[in-house]
């Protein structure tokens, strides 16, 4: 980098370093608060809450990981290895549950599987009037809801790996006399292991940090307990201790996934490469596959979406579509736009310096920004809350606190779009513009920003949509009387007012669909 370039990069480095410090400061303060807590508080929590919460959280993560593995791998296998009528439609439909927040799915299944619900009534017609099914407000209910909502993570990554798999490895095994089933388990699945593990890691991190579903289903996890400590008992010290345990648990899962993926690397060492071809299905096999995919998509998206539409058209729901409701829409849109804009402005210098000048300082600042990966919503809210109460109490109860929590929590989402966009642009273009006499500002305005425009827009849209769905931080930090669509869903669903919660829930789902369209347009492969 030239002397002019170094001089121009200094303000950006100062901004990046300041951003990284501010991002780490809330987490650091919560850590200090937890470690400096009285020993009696630690002993009380270890004797009463922590063992149960750890067991529940780890058990839920494990059961959801197992179920998403079965659903994600099986659906990806059917889509990539077989050809049948409607395959392309199912290929896209399997991703739709990503637009359905977990708390929306939880409140729908609370109705479907709850006491006196339609599923129980149907079951009683078969098994007798006293027959009961498992309650959604249980371990198995939470497992079902979380798995239906998160299996697309495993499906997407497994599908991508299957489409790029070299089938020559399978053919060699078959020519050696290995059966088709043994080839699948001894050759194909080990080659898919890095992608499957990455998908399951995303599922586990999502489950560990989820608040909406477990709160509506009344299932005690660390995330739910942090919220209860902050709201029910106003005990920030106990909440900070549980938060540190939650962050440590998320870090363990994240590091384990990185280690496992490093140990599972495979390379193509032969020049012979063949992409897989799909087998043509007969009518019976096609019907079987279609029925299976319809059951998965129907349970995860179709039935919930149908109920949301039906409830939204009910007289009770239509009666609340007044100026107050559209105020909730405005609150959600305004906060989300503000947080997305702030997140992109904070993330752009971090991603730019890490791409153009990858020193240990710039890379360290970028990695610090990814702290949001291990900060569940209640933990991010607690971190921001205690910091503002300590340093700037006059801002507590304002939208500024909310925006800071959103940026802290969702900045990694934006960076995942900004980083690749900058890495794909050769620095020679900027150097050529500099030799033609353009200043730093002109280069940014006329060269860099136009080239990263798509990544910039993608980062903004993804952060906007994630903020629209955010629940726990908004519950804890919102100004008095300031409700969003997510808050209304949670409040109405908690009281089992299904029709009243439906319009807000349906609007959140509809707003989430553009994110899926963006995901598919950027990363989809039609093989």
N, C-alpha and C positions, 0 to 999 in steps of 0.2 A: 504494500500500500504506500502511496506517495505521501510526502509531507503534508500536502494539502488535504489528502484523504484522511490522514491521521488527525489533523486539526479539526476537520469536519466531523470525524467520528467521536471526538471527545464529548460533546454535548449528549450524543446518543448513549454513550457509555455511562455518563452520569445519570441519565434518565433510566437506563436499564438497571443500573446498580441500585438506585433509589427504589425502583419498582420491586426488585427482588427482596430488598430489606423489608419493605412494607408488606409484601406478601408473606414473608416468613415471620414477621413480628407477632401477629395474632397467635399463630401456632406456638411460637416460642413462649409467649406470655402464658398461655394455657398450660404448657408443659411445666413452667416454673411454678405456677399456682398449684398444680397437682403434686409435684415433688416436694413442695414446701408445706403441704397440708399436714395437719396434726396426725400423729401416728394412730391415734384413737379412731380417726375417720377411716383410715385405711383398714384397720382391724375390723371395724364395724361392717364395712362393705364386703370384706373378704369373708366374714362370718355369715352375712345375710344374703347379699345380692350377687356378688361377682361369680361364684361357682355356677349358679343357675343360669345367669345371663350368658356366660361363656359357653356353657353346654348347649343352651338353646340356639345361640348364634352359630356356633360351629356345626351343630346338627342340621340346622336349616340350610346352611350353605352347602353342606355335603349332600343332603338329599336333593336339593334343587340342582346341584351340579350333575348328579347321577341321572336325574330325569331329563335335564336338558341335553346331556350327552346322547341318551337314547333317541330323543325327539330330533335333535339337530342333525346327528349323523345319519339316521335312517331317512329323514326327508331329503337331505342332500344327496344321499346315495340313489334314491328313487329318481330324483330330478336329473341327475347327471349320467346315470347308467342306463336309463330306460327311456324309450320314446313311445308316447301314447297320446291320444287326443286330449287337448287341454293342458299339456305339460307346461307350455310357456305361461299360461295364465296362473297355474299353481306356483310356478317359479317366482312370480312377483307377489302373489297373495301370501306366501309364507313369510314375507318380510313385514306385512301390515301390522302385526302386534307391536312393533316398535313404536307405532304412533299412539298406542294405548298406555297411558301411565298406569303404574301398578296400583295406585289407590283407586283409579276408576275401575279397573278389573276386579279389585277386591270388593268394592261396594256392589258391583253387579253380582258377583258370586255369593256375597252375603245374602242377597235376595234369592238367588236361584237355589242355593243349598241350605239356606237357613230354616229355622223351625217353621213349619207350615208353608214352606216355599213350594214352587211348582215341581221341583225334582222330588221332594219328599212326598208330595201328594201323589205323583205318578208311581213312586215306589210303593206307597201304601195300597194302591189299587192292585198291585201284584202280590205283595207279601203280607198284607193285612193292615188293619187300622193302627196297630201299635208299633209297626215297624219304623225304625229310624235309620237315617244315614249319618255319615260322619259330619260333624259340624264344621262349617268353614272357619269358625273361630277356634282353630286348633293347629297343631303342628302339620297335620296332613292338608288342612285347608290352605295354610300359608305356603306349603310346598307346591301345591297345585297351582295356585295363583301366580307365584313367582316364576315357576317353570314355564307356564304358558306365556308369560310376558317376556322372558329372556332367552328362550331357545333360539330365536333368530340370530343371536350372537354366534352360537356354535354352528348353526346352519350356514350362515354367510361365509365364515372362514373355511369350513369343511368343503362347501361347494366350490370355493375358489381353488382350494388345494386339489380337489378331484379333477377340475377342469384342466389343470396344468400338470397332472400326474403323468409320468412316462409309463405307459402300459407295457413297455418292453420288460420291465421287472416282473410283472405278473405273467407274461407269456413265457419267460424263462422258467418260472416256477411250474407252470402248467406242463411244459415240455419235459420237465423232470418227474412228472407223474404225480404232482401234488394236486389234490382235489380243489374244486372252486372255493369251498368253504375254508379249507386250510390256507389257501392262497390269500383269501380276504383277511384272515386273522394273523397270519405269519408274515405277510408281505405288505398288503395295502394299508391296513390300519397303522402299522409302525411307521410307514412313510407319511401318513397323515397326522401323526402324533403331534408335531409342533403346532400345526394349525388348530387341532382339536384342543390342545392344552391352552393355547392363547384364548380361544373362545370361552372355555370353561373358566379361565382366570377372570375374564371380563364379567362372567355371570356371578362368580363368587364375590368380586368387589362390589358389584351392583347389589347383591343380596345383603352383604354385610352393611352397606351404607343406606339401605332402604328404610324409610320411615313410614311412608303413606300406607302401604299394604299392611304392615305389621301392626300399625296403630289402629286401623279400622277392624282388623281381625283379632285385636287384643292379644297378640302373641308377644311375649316379653323377650326382647333382644337388647343388645347394648345400645343401639341407636334409639330405640323407643325409651329405654331407661334414662338416657341423657335428657331427652325431652321432658320426661316426667319429673326428673330432679330439678330442672330449670323452671317448670311451670307450677307443678304441684307443691313442691317444698321450697322453691326459690333458693336452693342450695347449690351455688355455683362451684363450690369446692368439690363436693361429691360428683357433680356433673363433669368437672375437669378430670377427675381421676378415671371415671368411666370413659371419657373421651380419649384419654391417653391409651387406655387399654384397647379401645376400638381402633385408633390409629396404628398401634403396634400390631394388632391382628391383621389389618389391611396390608401393612408393610410386609408382614411375614408371607401372606398369600402372594403379594406382588413379587417379592424376591424369590420365593419358591418357583413361581412361574418362569422368571428370567433364568434361573439356574436350570430348570428342567428343559426349557427351550434350548439353552446352550448345549446341554448334553444330548439333545435330540436332533442335531443338525445333520442333514443329508445333502449330498452333492451329486450332480449328474456328471459322471466321469467318462461316459461313453458318448461317442458321436451319434449313436443311434437313438433317435427320439421319436416316439409315436404318441399322438394324443388319443385319448379314449374315444371310442365310438359307442353310440347308444344302441341297445338292443330293441328291436321292434317287438311290441307286446301284442298278444292275442286279446280278444275281447274280454275274456274272464280275468286275465292278469291286469289289463287296463282298468277294469271296473274295480278290482281290489285296490289298486294303487290310488285311484281317484277317490274311493270311499275313505281310505286312510288319510289322505291329504285333506279331504273335506272335513273330516272329524277334527283334525288338528287346527286347521284355519277357523273352522266354525267355533270351536271351544275358545280359541285365543282371541278371535276378532269378530267373526260373523254374528254369533249370538249376542255378545255384549253390544256391538254396534246396532243391531236390530232393536234391542231393548232401549238403548239410549234414544234412538229416533222415536220409538213408540211413546216413551215417557215424555219426551220433549214436545210431542204433539197433544199431550193430555191437557184438559182444561186447567188443571192445577199449575202445570208448567207454563202454559201460555199466559196465565194471569200474572206471572212475575216478570214477563218481558216488558219492563217499563224503563223509565229513565234511570232508576236505581241499578237495574241489571246492566244497562249499557255503561253505567259508571264503573262497574266491576271490569267490564271489557276494556274501558279506557285505562284504568289503573294497571291492569296486566300488560297492555300494549305499551304504555308509557314507560313503566319500569323496565320491561324487557328491552325496549329500544335503547333506553339510557344505559343499561348494563352491557348490552351488546356493543354499543359505540365505545364505551369506556374500556371494555375488554380488548377490542381491536386496537385502540390507541395505545394501550399498555403493552399488548403482545407484539405489535409491529416492531418496535425497537429491539426487543429481546430476540425475536426470530431473525431480524436483519443482521444484527451483530454476530449471532451464533453462526449464520451462514457465510457472511463476508469476512469476518475476522474471528475464527474459532479459537480464541485463546482460552486458557483455563478459567479466567474471570467471566468472559462472556458465556461460555458453556455452562459455568456454574450458575449464573443468573438465570439462564434458560431452564435449567433443571429445577431451580428453586420455584419457578413459576408452575411446575408440574406438581407442586405440593397439594394442589386441589384434588389430585387423584385419590389421595388417602384421607381426604377431609369430607366425611359425610355431612349432609346438610345441617343437622343439629350441632355437630362439632364446629363447622365453619361459623354458624350463628353464635355459638358460645364464645369462640375465639374473638370474633369481632365485638361481641357485646361487652366482655370483660375489658377489652382494650379501650373501647370508647368510654366506658364508665370510669376508667382509671385516668385517661389522658384528656378526653374531650366529652365530658358528661353533658354539655349543653347541646350536643348533636344527637344524643340518644332520643329515640322516638321520632326521628326524621327519616325521610326516604334515602338520605345519603348513606346511612348505616346499612340499609338493605342493599343498595347498589354495590357497596364495598364487599358485602358478603357474597353477592352473586358473582362478582368479578373473581374473587378469591376461589370460589368453588368451580366456576365454569371456564376459567381462562385456559386450562389444558385443551378443552374442546376447540377453541379458536386457534390455538397454536398448532394443532394437528392439521389444520388447513393452511395456515400461513407458512409454516416451515417448508413443506414440499413445494409450494409455489415459488418461494425465494430460491430454493436449491435447484430448481429447474432452469433458472435464468443465469446464463453465464456472466460473470463479472466483466468480461471483455466489452459487453455492450455499454456498461456504465463508464468504463475506462475510455472507450472510443468517444463517448459524448463529452467526457472531461477534456480530452485532447482537442475537441472542436470548440472549446471555450465556454461550455456551459458550466454554470455554478452548481453547487450541491442542491439547492432548492429546485432549480430548473431540471436537473437530472431526475430528481424524485418525481417531479410533476409530469415531465414529458417522456420519461423512459421507464423508471422502476414501477411506479404506481399503475400505469396502463398495462404493463406486462403481468402484474400480480393481481389484476382486478378481479379475476374469477375466484382466486383463493381468498381475496379480501371479502368478497360478497359471501362466499361459502362460510367463512368464519363468522361473519356477522349474523347470517341466517341461523346457523346452528346454535350460536350462543343465545340468540333471541328466542328460539323455540325451546331450548332447555330451560331458560328462565321462565317462560310462560307456564311450564309444567311444575316448577319448583314449589315445594310445599313447606318443609319444616323451618327453613330459615325465615320464610315469610310469616309463618305463624308466630315465631318467637320475636321478630324484630320489627314487624309492621307498625306504623303509627296507629294510634287509637282510632277505631272506626274505619280504617283503611283496609278494604277487602279486595282480593283478586279472585279470578275464576277458580283457581286451585283451592283457595280458602273456602269459597262457597261450596265446592264439591265436598270438601272434608267436613265442614260444619253440618251440612244437610244430611250427608251420608252417615255421619256419626249418630244422628237421631233417627236414621232409617226413613227419611223423607226422600224416597227414591225419585219421585217425579220432580221434586223441586231441585234436586241436584243434577238432573239429566241435562238441561240446556247448557249449563257451564261445562259439564263433562264432555258433551258432544262437541262443543266449540273447541275445547282443548284438543280433542282427537282430530278434528278437521284441520286445525292449525298445524298439527304435527305432520300431516301428510306431505306438505312441501319439503320437509326435511328428508323424507323417504325418497321423494322424486329427485332431490339433489344427490342423495347417496347413490341411487341407482344410475343416474346420468353420469356420475363421475367414476364409479367403480364397477359397473356391471359388465360382464362379459357374456356374450351370446355365442356359445360354442355349438 
